[in-house]
Amino acid sequence: MPAKPQEERLQAGVSGLDELLNGGFIKNQVYLISGGAGCGKTIICCQILWTGLQRGDKCIFFTLEEPPDSIIKNAKKFGWDLNKYIDQKKFLLEYKDPFEMVDITTVIKQKVVKFGATIVVIDSSSIIGMLLENQYEVRKRLLGLIKALKEANVTTFITSETLEGSESMSRFQVEEFVVDGVIALYFIKKGYTRERALEVFKMRGSKIAEKIVPMHITDKGIVLYPKQQIFNE
């Protein structure tokens, strides 16, 4: 019986993450980046995009909430000059107001196909869900968006807020079920201290390290420590 061909991988460019992912993200799948406020969701997405841009990928960042200028400014703090790739027409950073769009799926897919993007970030699914009446509608809308993105042959990262005290990986408790993989970011409290951590919670078609590892936000971006434990004593 012939060996199953290896899935093509997309290296994240986040120190320690590719190790946890057994070589990187599987291309042309859709991933959820979840976490509470201030956990680093936008930072890790920008870091993945920055790695892709340096590799020659064409990328799009759709922001549904934060102004584009704010994202560019914050990225520069880590040495990531996104304007350079905007000028080279290799990167698009676009604000889309979901409250003004009847069909956000079609708008996003058309832009992705026209630009020829290979990596896409959508920040965030929480805003899309706020437009809808119930979990069924959220799931239906996200499934349609995911189908469209896969038809466009892009690797996609969608962020989602998590609510404090909830064990769900997403705001509306459906997002984690419709994506191919989930990266969960935490800001864990123990006593009078907190520690940042990351978990590869789900990854279809890929063997993963089933553990929560320490994460630091440095002046060069996010760094993980796969061989360490959180709250080492």
TIVOMI-53523 format. One line per 3 residues: their letters; for each residue x, y, z of C-alpha. Coordinates in nm, 4 decimals, always signed. Example, Ala and Ser with C-alpha at 12.3 -4.5 7.8 and 13.67 -1.06 7.14 Angstrom:
BEGIN
as = +1.2300/-0.4500/+0.7800 ~ +1.3670/-0.1060/+0.7140
REM end
This chain:
BEGIN
mpa = +0.0000/+0.0000/+0.0000 ~ +0.1577/+0.3356/-0.1000 ~ +0.2546/+0.5726/+0.1792
kpq = +0.0192/+0.8616/+0.2458 ~ +0.1703/+1.1832/+0.1051 ~ +0.2876/+1.4360/+0.3630
eer = +0.0667/+1.7405/+0.4079 ~ +0.2331/+2.0644/+0.3011 ~ +0.3160/+2.2714/+0.6075
lqa = +0.3251/+2.6432/+0.6794 ~ +0.5909/+2.7395/+0.9316 ~ +0.4606/+2.9906/+1.1832
gvs = +0.7796/+3.1805/+1.2584 ~ +0.6902/+3.1744/+1.6291 ~ +0.9720/+3.0199/+1.8301
gld = +0.8571/+2.6848/+1.9682 ~ +0.5188/+2.6748/+1.7927 ~ +0.6222/+2.4677/+1.4911
ell = +0.7623/+2.2114/+1.7343 ~ +0.4244/+2.1863/+1.9077 ~ +0.2531/+2.1555/+1.5672
ngg = +0.4762/+1.8717/+1.4497 ~ +0.6291/+2.0888/+1.1770 ~ +0.3844/+2.3758/+1.1286
fik = +0.0280/+2.4492/+1.0234 ~ -0.1205/+2.2333/+0.7475 ~ -0.1744/+2.4637/+0.4505
nqv = -0.5185/+2.5652/+0.3219 ~ -0.6900/+2.4959/+0.6523 ~ -0.8706/+2.7358/+0.8863
yli = -0.7434/+2.7959/+1.2386 ~ -0.8942/+2.9699/+1.5399 ~ -0.6696/+3.1836/+1.7612
sgg = -0.8633/+3.2218/+2.0856 ~ -0.8022/+3.3980/+2.4148 ~ -0.9111/+3.6715/+2.6495
agc = -0.8318/+4.0406/+2.6224 ~ -0.4595/+4.1140/+2.6101 ~ -0.3518/+3.7523/+2.5576
gkt = -0.1648/+3.8268/+2.2331 ~ -0.4065/+3.7102/+1.9612 ~ -0.3312/+3.9961/+1.7223
iic = +0.0421/+3.9772/+1.7932 ~ +0.0692/+3.6083/+1.7045 ~ -0.1352/+3.6646/+1.3866
cqi = +0.0918/+3.9523/+1.2801 ~ +0.3975/+3.7380/+1.3553 ~ +0.2672/+3.4577/+1.1330
lwt = +0.1905/+3.7092/+0.8569 ~ +0.5322/+3.8719/+0.8900 ~ +0.7009/+3.5330/+0.8506
glq = +0.4905/+3.4616/+0.5431 ~ +0.5663/+3.7996/+0.3857 ~ +0.9394/+3.7462/+0.4286
rgd = +0.8995/+3.4038/+0.2703 ~ +0.7264/+3.5577/-0.0332 ~ +0.3630/+3.4853/+0.0516
kci = +0.0922/+3.7368/-0.0318 ~ -0.1143/+3.8118/+0.2755 ~ -0.4315/+3.9924/+0.3795
fft = -0.5338/+4.1091/+0.7256 ~ -0.9062/+4.1830/+0.7541 ~ -0.9728/+4.3828/+1.0685
lee = -1.3367/+4.4082/+1.1722 ~ -1.2749/+4.6196/+1.4794 ~ -0.9263/+4.7659/+1.5347
ppd = -0.8193/+5.0530/+1.3037 ~ -0.5489/+4.9546/+1.0483 ~ -0.3172/+5.2352/+1.1666
sii = -0.3220/+5.0874/+1.5165 ~ -0.2220/+4.7439/+1.3864 ~ +0.0652/+4.8911/+1.1801
kna = +0.1851/+5.0961/+1.4781 ~ +0.1799/+4.8006/+1.7168 ~ +0.3550/+4.5741/+1.4649
kkf = +0.6422/+4.8244/+1.4366 ~ +0.7124/+4.7757/+1.8082 ~ +0.8345/+4.4269/+1.7201
gwd = +1.0332/+4.5403/+1.4151 ~ +0.7665/+4.4377/+1.1643 ~ +0.7342/+4.7097/+0.8993
lnk = +0.4055/+4.6117/+0.7355 ~ +0.3992/+4.9303/+0.5269 ~ +0.6995/+4.7992/+0.3330
yid = +0.4937/+4.5090/+0.1996 ~ +0.1859/+4.7237/+0.1458 ~ +0.3980/+4.9429/-0.0837
qkk = +0.5229/+4.6316/-0.2641 ~ +0.1593/+4.5195/-0.3118 ~ +0.2267/+4.1948/-0.1284
fll = +0.0155/+4.2792/+0.1749 ~ -0.3334/+4.4217/+0.2255 ~ -0.4583/+4.5533/+0.5573
eyk = -0.8266/+4.6281/+0.5255 ~ -1.0934/+4.7415/+0.7684 ~ -1.4355/+4.5953/+0.6974
dpf = -1.7400/+4.7059/+0.8941 ~ -1.9584/+4.3933/+0.9254 ~ -2.2528/+4.6098/+1.0278
emv = -2.2478/+4.7667/+0.6807 ~ -2.2087/+4.4452/+0.4789 ~ -2.4938/+4.2125/+0.3906
dit = -2.2640/+3.9294/+0.2774 ~ -1.9210/+3.9455/+0.4399 ~ -1.8291/+3.5991/+0.3037
tvi = -1.8551/+3.7070/-0.0602 ~ -1.6689/+4.0315/+0.0057 ~ -1.3785/+3.8513/+0.1724
kqk = -1.3573/+3.5694/-0.0827 ~ -1.3584/+3.8079/-0.3806 ~ -1.0794/+4.0157/-0.2275
vvk = -0.8716/+3.7068/-0.1448 ~ -0.9040/+3.5622/-0.4953 ~ -0.8385/+3.8945/-0.6710
fga = -0.5276/+3.9652/-0.4632 ~ -0.3991/+3.6082/-0.4893 ~ -0.3436/+3.5764/-0.1143
tiv = -0.2033/+3.2593/+0.0404 ~ -0.2379/+3.3617/+0.4078 ~ -0.5383/+3.5455/+0.5544
vid = -0.6164/+3.6783/+0.9019 ~ -0.9696/+3.7747/+1.0097 ~ -0.9870/+3.9664/+1.3365
sss = -1.2355/+3.8711/+1.4736 ~ -1.5194/+3.6174/+1.4567 ~ -1.6634/+3.7732/+1.7724
iig = -1.7725/+4.0793/+1.5740 ~ -1.9372/+3.8640/+1.3062 ~ -2.1276/+3.6708/+1.5720
mll = -2.2655/+3.9865/+1.7302 ~ -2.4654/+4.0509/+1.4123 ~ -2.6522/+3.7222/+1.4415
enq = -2.9411/+3.6123/+1.6589 ~ -2.8339/+3.2707/+1.7880 ~ -2.5660/+3.0004/+1.7871
yev = -2.7245/+2.8249/+1.4889 ~ -2.6898/+3.1382/+1.2761 ~ -2.3309/+3.1937/+1.3957
rkr = -2.2362/+2.8359/+1.3062 ~ -2.4082/+2.8573/+0.9668 ~ -2.2368/+3.1875/+0.8792
llg = -1.8935/+3.0620/+0.9889 ~ -1.9310/+2.7364/+0.7979 ~ -2.0082/+2.9361/+0.4846
lik = -1.7062/+3.1594/+0.5399 ~ -1.4758/+2.8620/+0.6013 ~ -1.6021/+2.6842/+0.2877
alk = -1.5348/+2.9970/+0.0810 ~ -1.1841/+3.0388/+0.2207 ~ -1.0954/+2.6764/+0.1501
ean = -1.2224/+2.7143/-0.2062 ~ -0.9818/+3.0080/-0.2366 ~ -0.6902/+2.7817/-0.1266
vtt = -0.5658/+3.0029/+0.1552 ~ -0.4416/+2.9280/+0.5045 ~ -0.6643/+3.1289/+0.7376
fit = -0.6364/+3.2443/+1.0977 ~ -0.9523/+3.3740/+1.2683 ~ -0.9355/+3.5285/+1.6137
set = -1.2007/+3.4932/+1.8807 ~ -1.2430/+3.6345/+2.2285 ~ -1.3068/+3.4027/+2.5193
leg = -1.5249/+3.5102/+2.8082 ~ -1.3773/+3.5104/+3.1583 ~ -1.4900/+3.2061/+3.3537
ses = -1.6006/+3.0151/+3.0435 ~ -1.4394/+2.6856/+2.9441 ~ -1.5301/+2.7424/+2.5785
msr = -1.2569/+2.8251/+2.3273 ~ -1.4692/+3.1003/+2.1704 ~ -1.7196/+3.3725/+2.2488
fqv = -2.0214/+3.1999/+2.0966 ~ -1.9147/+2.8418/+2.1814 ~ -1.9402/+2.7192/+1.8222
eef = -1.6277/+2.8532/+1.6509 ~ -1.3966/+2.5782/+1.7812 ~ -1.6197/+2.3092/+1.6299
vvd = -1.6165/+2.4370/+1.2711 ~ -1.2456/+2.5161/+1.2253 ~ -0.9611/+2.2731/+1.1546
gvi = -0.7463/+2.3768/+1.4479 ~ -0.7482/+2.5836/+1.7667 ~ -0.4598/+2.7712/+1.9274
aly = -0.5612/+2.8853/+2.2766 ~ -0.3796/+3.1707/+2.4520 ~ -0.4020/+3.2092/+2.8288
fik = -0.3055/+3.4634/+3.0950 ~ -0.3176/+3.2369/+3.3983 ~ -0.3385/+3.3691/+3.7526
kgy = -0.1729/+3.1935/+4.0452 ~ -0.1746/+3.3811/+4.3714 ~ -0.0505/+3.7336/+4.3049
tre = +0.1173/+3.6537/+3.9726 ~ +0.0118/+3.5708/+3.6193 ~ +0.1857/+3.3788/+3.3439
ral = +0.1163/+3.3747/+2.9722 ~ +0.0713/+3.0332/+2.8149 ~ -0.0303/+2.8658/+2.4894
evf = -0.2033/+2.5382/+2.4092 ~ -0.2537/+2.3654/+2.0755 ~ -0.6063/+2.2604/+2.1672
kmr = -0.7107/+2.0993/+1.8392 ~ -0.5448/+2.0219/+1.5059 ~ -0.7134/+1.8030/+1.2447
gsk = -0.4785/+1.5737/+1.0572 ~ -0.1772/+1.6525/+1.2715 ~ -0.0142/+1.4991/+1.5760
iae = +0.0278/+1.7674/+1.8410 ~ +0.1934/+1.8123/+2.1791 ~ -0.0882/+1.7833/+2.4313
kiv = +0.0301/+2.0323/+2.6908 ~ +0.0116/+2.3959/+2.7935 ~ +0.3471/+2.5712/+2.7592
pmh = +0.4852/+2.9046/+2.8846 ~ +0.4680/+3.1985/+2.6451 ~ +0.6488/+3.5318/+2.6615
itd = +0.5863/+3.8466/+2.4577 ~ +0.9328/+3.9858/+2.3839 ~ +1.0467/+4.2871/+2.1818
kgi = +1.0863/+4.0472/+1.8853 ~ +0.7432/+3.8890/+1.9189 ~ +0.6054/+3.5796/+2.0880
vly = +0.8369/+3.3047/+2.2146 ~ +0.7239/+2.9661/+2.3453 ~ +0.9060/+2.7227/+2.5714
pkq = +0.7809/+2.3728/+2.4786 ~ +1.0100/+2.1895/+2.7215 ~ +0.9062/+2.3949/+3.0246
qif = +0.5992/+2.3962/+3.2446 ~ +0.3973/+2.6974/+3.3516 ~ +0.4592/+2.8205/+3.7052
ne = +0.7851/+2.6313/+3.7409 ~ +0.8906/+2.6255/+4.1022
REM end
